[in-house]
Amino acid sequence: MTELKALCMKDRDANNKPTMQVMTNVKVEEKNGRYSAKGQCAKCGGNMFKFMSKADAEAMK
Ligand SMILES: [Zn+2]
């Protein structure tokens, strides 16, 4: 499976901006023709959510 990264709202940098973290337990969902991924942050375990293109979603299968 491809490694997926998403912004984590809990892991922030020195400027208090969300940072890109690896998403684990990724579940790809399709709703009304839009693709999204749900998972957990590998660093802090917080929930993550990310919209995906169809091509990205297909690559996760
Ligand atoms: Zn995190």
N, CA, C, O and the ligand as a Tripos MOL2 file, in Angstrom:
@<TRIPOS>MOLECULE
protein
  245   243    62     0     0
PROTEIN
NO_CHARGES

@<TRIPOS>ATOM
      1 N           0.8440   -1.2010    0.0000 N.3       1 MET1
      2 CA          0.0000    0.0000    0.0000 C.3       1 MET1
      3 C           0.8750    1.2450    0.0000 C.2       1 MET1
      4 O           1.9400    1.2800    0.6170 O.2       1 MET1
      5 N           0.4100    2.2460   -0.6920 N.am      2 THR2
      6 CA          1.1710    3.4920   -0.7780 C.3       2 THR2
      7 C           1.1040    4.2540    0.5420 C.2       2 THR2
      8 O           0.0820    4.2460    1.2290 O.2       2 THR2
      9 N           2.1870    4.8970    0.8750 N.am      3 GLU3
     10 CA          2.1900    5.7130    2.0870 C.3       3 GLU3
     11 C           1.4380    7.0180    1.8220 C.2       3 GLU3
     12 O           1.6650    7.7020    0.8240 O.2       3 GLU3
     13 N           0.5550    7.3320    2.7350 N.am      4 LEU4
     14 CA         -0.2580    8.5300    2.5610 C.3       4 LEU4
     15 C           0.0640    9.5290    3.6690 C.2       4 LEU4
     16 O           0.1800    9.1700    4.8410 O.2       4 LEU4
     17 N           0.2040   10.7760    3.2730 N.am      5 LYS5
     18 CA          0.4640   11.8170    4.2700 C.3       5 LYS5
     19 C          -0.6650   12.8360    4.2530 C.2       5 LYS5
     20 O          -1.2600   13.1200    3.2140 O.2       5 LYS5
     21 N          -0.9390   13.3690    5.4190 N.am      6 ALA6
     22 CA         -1.9830   14.3910    5.5300 C.3       6 ALA6
     23 C          -1.5840   15.3670    6.6160 C.2       6 ALA6
     24 O          -0.7210   15.0810    7.4460 O.2       6 ALA6
     25 N          -2.2260   16.5280    6.6000 N.am      7 LEU7
     26 CA         -1.9630   17.5110    7.6440 C.3       7 LEU7
     27 C          -2.5590   17.0420    8.9620 C.2       7 LEU7
     28 O          -3.7290   16.6640    9.0150 O.2       7 LEU7
     29 N          -1.7670   17.0630   10.0230 N.am      8 CYS8
     30 CA         -2.2640   16.7270   11.3490 C.3       8 CYS8
     31 C          -2.5150   18.0220   12.1140 C.2       8 CYS8
     32 O          -1.6270   18.8640   12.2510 O.2       8 CYS8
     33 N          -3.7430   18.1630   12.6090 N.am      9 MET9
     34 CA         -4.1190   19.3930   13.3070 C.3       9 MET9
     35 C          -3.5280   19.4540   14.7160 C.2       9 MET9
     36 O          -3.5020   20.5140   15.3410 O.2       9 MET9
     37 N          -3.0560   18.3120   15.2090 N.am     10 LYS10
     38 CA         -2.5070   18.2820   16.5660 C.3      10 LYS10
     39 C          -1.0030   18.4940   16.5990 C.2      10 LYS10
     40 O          -0.4660   19.0840   17.5360 O.2      10 LYS10
     41 N          -0.3150   17.9910   15.5360 N.am     11 ASP11
     42 CA          1.1410   18.1400   15.4970 C.3      11 ASP11
     43 C           1.4900   19.4370   14.7790 C.2      11 ASP11
     44 O           1.4690   19.5100   13.5500 O.2      11 ASP11
     45 N           1.8060   20.4400   15.5540 N.am     12 ARG12
     46 CA          2.0650   21.7490   14.9620 C.3      12 ARG12
     47 C           3.5370   22.1310   15.0840 C.2      12 ARG12
     48 O           4.2380   21.7100   16.0040 O.2      12 ARG12
     49 N           3.9810   22.9470   14.1210 N.am     13 ASP13
     50 CA          5.3840   23.3650   14.1330 C.3      13 ASP13
     51 C           5.5630   24.6200   14.9870 C.2      13 ASP13
     52 O           4.6380   25.0610   15.6700 O.2      13 ASP13
     53 N           6.7570   25.1780   14.9340 N.am     14 ALA14
     54 CA          7.0810   26.3270   15.7830 C.3      14 ALA14
     55 C           6.1990   27.5310   15.4740 C.2      14 ALA14
     56 O           6.0190   28.4090   16.3180 O.2      14 ALA14
     57 N           5.6460   27.5680   14.2520 N.am     15 ASN15
     58 CA          4.7610   28.6660   13.8780 C.3      15 ASN15
     59 C           3.2900   28.3280   14.1150 C.2      15 ASN15
     60 O           2.3930   29.0320   13.6510 O.2      15 ASN15
     61 N           3.0580   27.2290   14.8510 N.am     16 ASN16
     62 CA          1.6920   26.7990   15.1920 C.3      16 ASN16
     63 C           0.8830   26.4000   13.9620 C.2      16 ASN16
     64 O          -0.3410   26.5270   13.9460 O.2      16 ASN16
     65 N           1.5790   25.9150   12.9310 N.am     17 LYS17
     66 CA          0.9020   25.4390   11.7310 C.3      17 LYS17
     67 C           0.8580   23.9120   11.7500 C.2      17 LYS17
     68 O           1.8110   23.2730   12.1960 O.2      17 LYS17
     69 N          -0.2480   23.3180   11.2660 N.am     18 PRO18
     70 CA         -0.3210   21.8520   11.1820 C.3      18 PRO18
     71 C           0.7910   21.3120   10.2850 C.2      18 PRO18
     72 O           1.1590   21.9490    9.2980 O.2      18 PRO18
     73 N           1.3170   20.1550   10.6210 N.am     19 THR19
     74 CA          2.4170   19.5680    9.8510 C.3      19 THR19
     75 C           1.9530   18.3000    9.1460 C.2      19 THR19
     76 O           0.9850   17.6610    9.5600 O.2      19 THR19
     77 N           2.6650   17.9430    8.0630 N.am     20 MET20
     78 CA          2.3670   16.7180    7.3280 C.3      20 MET20
     79 C           2.8820   15.5110    8.1130 C.2      20 MET20
     80 O           4.0510   15.4560    8.4960 O.2      20 MET20
     81 N           1.9870   14.5470    8.3460 N.am     21 GLN21
     82 CA          2.3680   13.3250    9.0570 C.3      21 GLN21
     83 C           1.8450   12.1180    8.2820 C.2      21 GLN21
     84 O           0.9090   12.2230    7.4900 O.2      21 GLN21
     85 N           2.4690   10.9800    8.5290 N.am     22 VAL22
     86 CA          2.0430    9.7550    7.8580 C.3      22 VAL22
     87 C           0.7150    9.2880    8.4520 C.2      22 VAL22
     88 O           0.5310    9.2730    9.6690 O.2      22 VAL22
     89 N          -0.2090    8.9050    7.5590 N.am     23 MET23
     90 CA         -1.5130    8.3980    7.9920 C.3      23 MET23
     91 C          -1.4750    6.8710    8.0530 C.2      23 MET23
     92 O          -1.0340    6.2120    7.1110 O.2      23 MET23
     93 N          -1.9380    6.3230    9.1630 N.am     24 THR24
     94 CA         -2.0160    4.8640    9.3080 C.3      24 THR24
     95 C          -3.4810    4.4400    9.3670 C.2      24 THR24
     96 O          -4.3740    5.2690    9.5460 O.2      24 THR24
     97 N          -3.7150    3.1310    9.2150 N.am     25 ASN25
     98 CA         -5.0880    2.5780    9.2090 C.3      25 ASN25
     99 C          -5.9780    3.3150    8.2100 C.2      25 ASN25
    100 O          -7.1200    3.6660    8.5080 O.2      25 ASN25
    101 N          -5.4240    3.5390    7.0170 N.am     26 VAL26
    102 CA         -6.1320    4.3370    6.0180 C.3      26 VAL26
    103 C          -7.3450    3.5870    5.4830 C.2      26 VAL26
    104 O          -7.2610    2.4190    5.1040 O.2      26 VAL26
    105 N          -8.4580    4.2770    5.4620 N.am     27 LYS27
    106 CA         -9.6630    3.7480    4.8240 C.3      27 LYS27
    107 C         -10.1220    4.7430    3.7670 C.2      27 LYS27
    108 O         -10.4360    5.8930    4.0730 O.2      27 LYS27
    109 N         -10.1570    4.2820    2.5130 N.am     28 VAL28
    110 CA        -10.6050    5.1400    1.4190 C.3      28 VAL28
    111 C         -12.1090    5.0010    1.2560 C.2      28 VAL28
    112 O         -12.6510    3.8960    1.2300 O.2      28 VAL28
    113 N         -12.7670    6.1430    1.1460 N.am     29 GLU29
    114 CA        -14.2160    6.1340    0.9750 C.3      29 GLU29
    115 C         -14.6040    6.9180   -0.2650 C.2      29 GLU29
    116 O         -13.9470    7.8910   -0.6350 O.2      29 GLU29
    117 N         -15.6790    6.4790   -0.8970 N.am     30 GLU30
    118 CA        -16.2270    7.2240   -2.0220 C.3      30 GLU30
    119 C         -17.6380    7.6630   -1.6710 C.2      30 GLU30
    120 O         -18.4610    6.8590   -1.2350 O.2      30 GLU30
    121 N         -17.9020    8.9210   -1.8610 N.am     31 LYS31
    122 CA        -19.2290    9.4480   -1.5820 C.3      31 LYS31
    123 C         -19.5640   10.4690   -2.6600 C.2      31 LYS31
    124 O         -18.8450   11.4490   -2.8530 O.2      31 LYS31
    125 N         -20.6640   10.2230   -3.3570 N.am     32 ASN32
    126 CA        -21.1000   11.1320   -4.4210 C.3      32 ASN32
    127 C         -19.9790   11.4360   -5.4150 C.2      32 ASN32
    128 O         -19.8420   12.5640   -5.8880 O.2      32 ASN32
    129 N         -19.1850   10.4170   -5.7230 N.am     33 GLY33
    130 CA        -18.1220   10.5860   -6.7110 C.3      33 GLY33
    131 C         -16.8930   11.2980   -6.1920 C.2      33 GLY33
    132 O         -15.9600   11.5660   -6.9490 O.2      33 GLY33
    133 N         -16.8840   11.6100   -4.8860 N.am     34 ARG34
    134 CA        -15.6930   12.2470   -4.2960 C.3      34 ARG34
    135 C         -14.9960   11.2300   -3.3990 C.2      34 ARG34
    136 O         -15.6410   10.4480   -2.6990 O.2      34 ARG34
    137 N         -13.7160   11.2570   -3.4340 N.am     35 TYR35
    138 CA        -12.9260   10.2900   -2.6700 C.3      35 TYR35
    139 C         -12.2620   10.9700   -1.4800 C.2      35 TYR35
    140 O         -11.7880   12.1030   -1.5630 O.2      35 TYR35
    141 N         -12.2460   10.2460   -0.3830 N.am     36 SER36
    142 CA        -11.5730   10.7750    0.7970 C.3      36 SER36
    143 C         -10.9070    9.6190    1.5370 C.2      36 SER36
    144 O         -11.2510    8.4550    1.3310 O.2      36 SER36
    145 N          -9.9650    9.9500    2.3860 N.am     37 ALA37
    146 CA         -9.2720    8.9440    3.1890 C.3      37 ALA37
    147 C          -9.4000    9.3200    4.6530 C.2      37 ALA37
    148 O          -9.2520   10.4830    5.0310 O.2      37 ALA37
    149 N          -9.6770    8.3160    5.4670 N.am     38 LYS38
    150 CA         -9.7130    8.4930    6.9140 C.3      38 LYS38
    151 C          -8.6400    7.6170    7.5130 C.2      38 LYS38
    152 O          -8.3670    6.5270    7.0090 O.2      38 LYS38
    153 N          -8.0260    8.0870    8.5920 N.am     39 GLY39
    154 CA         -7.0160    7.2680    9.2380 C.3      39 GLY39
    155 C          -6.5440    7.9210   10.5140 C.2      39 GLY39
    156 O          -7.1510    8.8610   11.0280 O.2      39 GLY39
    157 N          -5.4350    7.3890   11.0120 N.am     40 GLN40
    158 CA         -4.8600    7.9240   12.2290 C.3      40 GLN40
    159 C          -3.4390    8.4300   11.9720 C.2      40 GLN40
    160 O          -2.7020    7.8810   11.1530 O.2      40 GLN40
    161 N          -3.0870    9.4730   12.6800 N.am     41 CYS41
    162 CA         -1.7400   10.0240   12.6090 C.3      41 CYS41
    163 C          -0.7420    9.0290   13.2260 C.2      41 CYS41
    164 O          -0.9410    8.5350   14.3350 O.2      41 CYS41
    165 N           0.3390    8.7500   12.4740 N.am     42 ALA42
    166 CA          1.3470    7.8100   12.9700 C.3      42 ALA42
    167 C           2.0940    8.3750   14.1730 C.2      42 ALA42
    168 O           2.6580    7.6210   14.9650 O.2      42 ALA42
    169 N           2.0990    9.6810   14.3090 N.am     43 LYS43
    170 CA          2.8860   10.3220   15.3650 C.3      43 LYS43
    171 C           2.0910   10.4680   16.6620 C.2      43 LYS43
    172 O           2.5740   10.1010   17.7320 O.2      43 LYS43
    173 N           0.8620   11.0070   16.5660 N.am     44 CYS44
    174 CA          0.1110   11.2890   17.7960 C.3      44 CYS44
    175 C          -1.1400   10.4270   17.9400 C.2      44 CYS44
    176 O          -1.7720   10.4450   18.9960 O.2      44 CYS44
    177 N          -1.5170    9.6670   16.8940 N.am     45 GLY45
    178 CA         -2.6770    8.7830   16.9820 C.3      45 GLY45
    179 C          -4.0010    9.4950   16.8010 C.2      45 GLY45
    180 O          -5.0570    8.8740   16.9190 O.2      45 GLY45
    181 N          -3.9640   10.7890   16.5160 N.am     46 GLY46
    182 CA         -5.2040   11.5440   16.3060 C.3      46 GLY46
    183 C          -5.8580   11.1890   14.9830 C.2      46 GLY46
    184 O          -5.1980   10.7020   14.0650 O.2      46 GLY46
    185 N          -7.1470   11.4330   14.8900 N.am     47 ASN47
    186 CA         -7.8560   11.1590   13.6520 C.3      47 ASN47
    187 C          -7.4380   12.1250   12.5570 C.2      47 ASN47
    188 O          -7.1850   13.3060   12.7970 O.2      47 ASN47
    189 N          -7.3750   11.5770   11.3340 N.am     48 MET48
    190 CA         -7.0140   12.3900   10.1740 C.3      48 MET48
    191 C          -8.0260   12.1910    9.0670 C.2      48 MET48
    192 O          -8.6780   11.1510    8.9780 O.2      48 MET48
    193 N          -8.1460   13.2060    8.2230 N.am     49 PHE49
    194 CA         -9.0770   13.1670    7.1080 C.3      49 PHE49
    195 C          -8.4670   13.9180    5.9500 C.2      49 PHE49
    196 O          -7.8330   14.9570    6.1320 O.2      49 PHE49
    197 N          -8.6640   13.3780    4.7410 N.am     50 LYS50
    198 CA         -8.0650   14.0250    3.5810 C.3      50 LYS50
    199 C          -8.9040   13.7370    2.3490 C.2      50 LYS50
    200 O          -9.3140   12.5970    2.1310 O.2      50 LYS50
    201 N          -9.1600   14.7480    1.5500 N.am     51 PHE51
    202 CA         -9.8010   14.5240    0.2600 C.3      51 PHE51
    203 C          -8.7630   14.0120   -0.7300 C.2      51 PHE51
    204 O          -7.6040   14.4260   -0.6970 O.2      51 PHE51
    205 N          -9.1880   13.1080   -1.6100 N.am     52 MET52
    206 CA         -8.2620   12.5250   -2.5820 C.3      52 MET52
    207 C          -8.8310   12.6580   -3.9870 C.2      52 MET52
    208 O         -10.0440   12.7310   -4.1860 O.2      52 MET52
    209 N          -7.9210   12.6880   -4.9510 N.am     53 SER53
    210 CA         -8.3570   12.5600   -6.3360 C.3      53 SER53
    211 C          -8.7110   11.0990   -6.5950 C.2      53 SER53
    212 O          -8.3190   10.2210   -5.8270 O.2      53 SER53
    213 N          -9.4440   10.8370   -7.6640 N.am     54 LYS54
    214 CA         -9.7930    9.4510   -7.9920 C.3      54 LYS54
    215 C          -8.5340    8.6320   -8.2300 C.2      54 LYS54
    216 O          -8.4510    7.4770   -7.8140 O.2      54 LYS54
    217 N          -7.5500    9.2330   -8.9020 N.am     55 ALA55
    218 CA         -6.2970    8.5230   -9.1980 C.3      55 ALA55
    219 C          -5.5870    8.1190   -7.8980 C.2      55 ALA55
    220 O          -5.0790    7.0040   -7.7800 O.2      55 ALA55
    221 N          -5.5620    9.0310   -6.9360 N.am     56 ASP56
    222 CA         -4.9330    8.7210   -5.6460 C.3      56 ASP56
    223 C          -5.6760    7.5940   -4.9350 C.2      56 ASP56
    224 O          -5.0670    6.6920   -4.3600 O.2      56 ASP56
    225 N          -7.0150    7.6670   -4.9880 N.am     57 ALA57
    226 CA         -7.8290    6.6400   -4.3210 C.3      57 ALA57
    227 C          -7.5870    5.2740   -4.9500 C.2      57 ALA57
    228 O          -7.4700    4.2710   -4.2450 O.2      57 ALA57
    229 N          -7.5120    5.2370   -6.2830 N.am     58 GLU58
    230 CA         -7.2650    3.9640   -6.9660 C.3      58 GLU58
    231 C          -5.9000    3.4020   -6.5840 C.2      58 GLU58
    232 O          -5.7360    2.1880   -6.4650 O.2      58 GLU58
    233 N          -4.9230    4.2820   -6.3910 N.am     59 ALA59
    234 CA         -3.5570    3.8570   -6.0720 C.3      59 ALA59
    235 C          -3.4830    3.2190   -4.6920 C.2      59 ALA59
    236 O          -2.5540    2.4600   -4.4160 O.2      59 ALA59
    237 N          -4.4530    3.5170   -3.8140 N.am     60 MET60
    238 CA         -4.4340    2.9770   -2.4590 C.3      60 MET60
    239 C          -4.9810    1.5620   -2.3920 C.2      60 MET60
    240 O          -4.7970    0.8680   -1.3910 O.2      60 MET60
    241 N          -5.6540    1.1300   -3.4550 N.am     61 LYS61
    242 CA         -6.2840   -0.1900   -3.4130 C.3      61 LYS61
    243 C          -5.2680   -1.3080   -3.5640 C.2      61 LYS61
    244 O          -5.6370   -2.4820   -3.5500 O.2      61 LYS61
    245 ZN         -0.5720   13.9100   14.7290 Zn       62 ZN62
@<TRIPOS>BOND
     1     1     2 1
     2     2     3 1
     3     3     4 2
     4     3     5 am
     5     5     6 1
     6     6     7 1
     7     7     8 2
     8     7     9 am
     9     9    10 1
    10    10    11 1
    11    11    12 2
    12    11    13 am
    13    13    14 1
    14    14    15 1
    15    15    16 2
    16    15    17 am
    17    17    18 1
    18    18    19 1
    19    19    20 2
    20    19    21 am
    21    21    22 1
    22    22    23 1
    23    23    24 2
    24    23    25 am
    25    25    26 1
    26    26    27 1
    27    27    28 2
    28    27    29 am
    29    29    30 1
    30    30    31 1
    31    31    32 2
    32    31    33 am
    33    33    34 1
    34    34    35 1
    35    35    36 2
    36    35    37 am
    37    37    38 1
    38    38    39 1
    39    39    40 2
    40    39    41 am
    41    41    42 1
    42    42    43 1
    43    43    44 2
    44    43    45 am
    45    45    46 1
    46    46    47 1
    47    47    48 2
    48    47    49 am
    49    49    50 1
    50    50    51 1
    51    51    52 2
    52    51    53 am
    53    53    54 1
    54    54    55 1
    55    55    56 2
    56    55    57 am
    57    57    58 1
    58    58    59 1
    59    59    60 2
    60    59    61 am
    61    61    62 1
    62    62    63 1
    63    63    64 2
    64    63    65 am
    65    65    66 1
    66    66    67 1
    67    67    68 2
    68    67    69 am
    69    69    70 1
    70    70    71 1
    71    71    72 2
    72    71    73 am
    73    73    74 1
    74    74    75 1
    75    75    76 2
    76    75    77 am
    77    77    78 1
    78    78    79 1
    79    79    80 2
    80    79    81 am
    81    81    82 1
    82    82    83 1
    83    83    84 2
    84    83    85 am
    85    85    86 1
    86    86    87 1
    87    87    88 2
    88    87    89 am
    89    89    90 1
    90    90    91 1
    91    91    92 2
    92    91    93 am
    93    93    94 1
    94    94    95 1
    95    95    96 2
    96    95    97 am
    97    97    98 1
    98    98    99 1
    99    99   100 2
   100    99   101 am
   101   101   102 1
   102   102   103 1
   103   103   104 2
   104   103   105 am
   105   105   106 1
   106   106   107 1
   107   107   108 2
   108   107   109 am
   109   109   110 1
   110   110   111 1
   111   111   112 2
   112   111   113 am
   113   113   114 1
   114   114   115 1
   115   115   116 2
   116   115   117 am
   117   117   118 1
   118   118   119 1
   119   119   120 2
   120   119   121 am
   121   121   122 1
   122   122   123 1
   123   123   124 2
   124   123   125 am
   125   125   126 1
   126   126   127 1
   127   127   128 2
   128   127   129 am
   129   129   130 1
   130   130   131 1
   131   131   132 2
   132   131   133 am
   133   133   134 1
   134   134   135 1
   135   135   136 2
   136   135   137 am
   137   137   138 1
   138   138   139 1
   139   139   140 2
   140   139   141 am
   141   141   142 1
   142   142   143 1
   143   143   144 2
   144   143   145 am
   145   145   146 1
   146   146   147 1
   147   147   148 2
   148   147   149 am
   149   149   150 1
   150   150   151 1
   151   151   152 2
   152   151   153 am
   153   153   154 1
   154   154   155 1
   155   155   156 2
   156   155   157 am
   157   157   158 1
   158   158   159 1
   159   159   160 2
   160   159   161 am
   161   161   162 1
   162   162   163 1
   163   163   164 2
   164   163   165 am
   165   165   166 1
   166   166   167 1
   167   167   168 2
   168   167   169 am
   169   169   170 1
   170   170   171 1
   171   171   172 2
   172   171   173 am
   173   173   174 1
   174   174   175 1
   175   175   176 2
   176   175   177 am
   177   177   178 1
   178   178   179 1
   179   179   180 2
   180   179   181 am
   181   181   182 1
   182   182   183 1
   183   183   184 2
   184   183   185 am
   185   185   186 1
   186   186   187 1
   187   187   188 2
   188   187   189 am
   189   189   190 1
   190   190   191 1
   191   191   192 2
   192   191   193 am
   193   193   194 1
   194   194   195 1
   195   195   196 2
   196   195   197 am
   197   197   198 1
   198   198   199 1
   199   199   200 2
   200   199   201 am
   201   201   202 1
   202   202   203 1
   203   203   204 2
   204   203   205 am
   205   205   206 1
   206   206   207 1
   207   207   208 2
   208   207   209 am
   209   209   210 1
   210   210   211 1
   211   211   212 2
   212   211   213 am
   213   213   214 1
   214   214   215 1
   215   215   216 2
   216   215   217 am
   217   217   218 1
   218   218   219 1
   219   219   220 2
   220   219   221 am
   221   221   222 1
   222   222   223 1
   223   223   224 2
   224   223   225 am
   225   225   226 1
   226   226   227 1
   227   227   228 2
   228   227   229 am
   229   229   230 1
   230   230   231 1
   231   231   232 2
   232   231   233 am
   233   233   234 1
   234   234   235 1
   235   235   236 2
   236   235   237 am
   237   237   238 1
   238   238   239 1
   239   239   240 2
   240   239   241 am
   241   241   242 1
   242   242   243 1
   243   243   244 2
@<TRIPOS>SUBSTRUCTURE
     1 MET1         2 RESIDUE 1 A MET
     2 THR2         6 RESIDUE 1 A THR
     3 GLU3        10 RESIDUE 1 A GLU
     4 LEU4        14 RESIDUE 1 A LEU
     5 LYS5        18 RESIDUE 1 A LYS
     6 ALA6        22 RESIDUE 1 A ALA
     7 LEU7        26 RESIDUE 1 A LEU
     8 CYS8        30 RESIDUE 1 A CYS
     9 MET9        34 RESIDUE 1 A MET
    10 LYS10       38 RESIDUE 1 A LYS
    11 ASP11       42 RESIDUE 1 A ASP
    12 ARG12       46 RESIDUE 1 A ARG
    13 ASP13       50 RESIDUE 1 A ASP
    14 ALA14       54 RESIDUE 1 A ALA
    15 ASN15       58 RESIDUE 1 A ASN
    16 ASN16       62 RESIDUE 1 A ASN
    17 LYS17       66 RESIDUE 1 A LYS
    18 PRO18       70 RESIDUE 1 A PRO
    19 THR19       74 RESIDUE 1 A THR
    20 MET20       78 RESIDUE 1 A MET
    21 GLN21       82 RESIDUE 1 A GLN
    22 VAL22       86 RESIDUE 1 A VAL
    23 MET23       90 RESIDUE 1 A MET
    24 THR24       94 RESIDUE 1 A THR
    25 ASN25       98 RESIDUE 1 A ASN
    26 VAL26      102 RESIDUE 1 A VAL
    27 LYS27      106 RESIDUE 1 A LYS
    28 VAL28      110 RESIDUE 1 A VAL
    29 GLU29      114 RESIDUE 1 A GLU
    30 GLU30      118 RESIDUE 1 A GLU
    31 LYS31      122 RESIDUE 1 A LYS
    32 ASN32      126 RESIDUE 1 A ASN
    33 GLY33      130 RESIDUE 1 A GLY
    34 ARG34      134 RESIDUE 1 A ARG
    35 TYR35      138 RESIDUE 1 A TYR
    36 SER36      142 RESIDUE 1 A SER
    37 ALA37      146 RESIDUE 1 A ALA
    38 LYS38      150 RESIDUE 1 A LYS
    39 GLY39      154 RESIDUE 1 A GLY
    40 GLN40      158 RESIDUE 1 A GLN
    41 CYS41      162 RESIDUE 1 A CYS
    42 ALA42      166 RESIDUE 1 A ALA
    43 LYS43      170 RESIDUE 1 A LYS
    44 CYS44      174 RESIDUE 1 A CYS
    45 GLY45      178 RESIDUE 1 A GLY
    46 GLY46      182 RESIDUE 1 A GLY
    47 ASN47      186 RESIDUE 1 A ASN
    48 MET48      190 RESIDUE 1 A MET
    49 PHE49      194 RESIDUE 1 A PHE
    50 LYS50      198 RESIDUE 1 A LYS
    51 PHE51      202 RESIDUE 1 A PHE
    52 MET52      206 RESIDUE 1 A MET
    53 SER53      210 RESIDUE 1 A SER
    54 LYS54      214 RESIDUE 1 A LYS
    55 ALA55      218 RESIDUE 1 A ALA
    56 ASP56      222 RESIDUE 1 A ASP
    57 ALA57      226 RESIDUE 1 A ALA
    58 GLU58      230 RESIDUE 1 A GLU
    59 ALA59      234 RESIDUE 1 A ALA
    60 MET60      238 RESIDUE 1 A MET
    61 LYS61      242 RESIDUE 1 A LYS
    62 ZN62       245 GROUP 0 **** ****
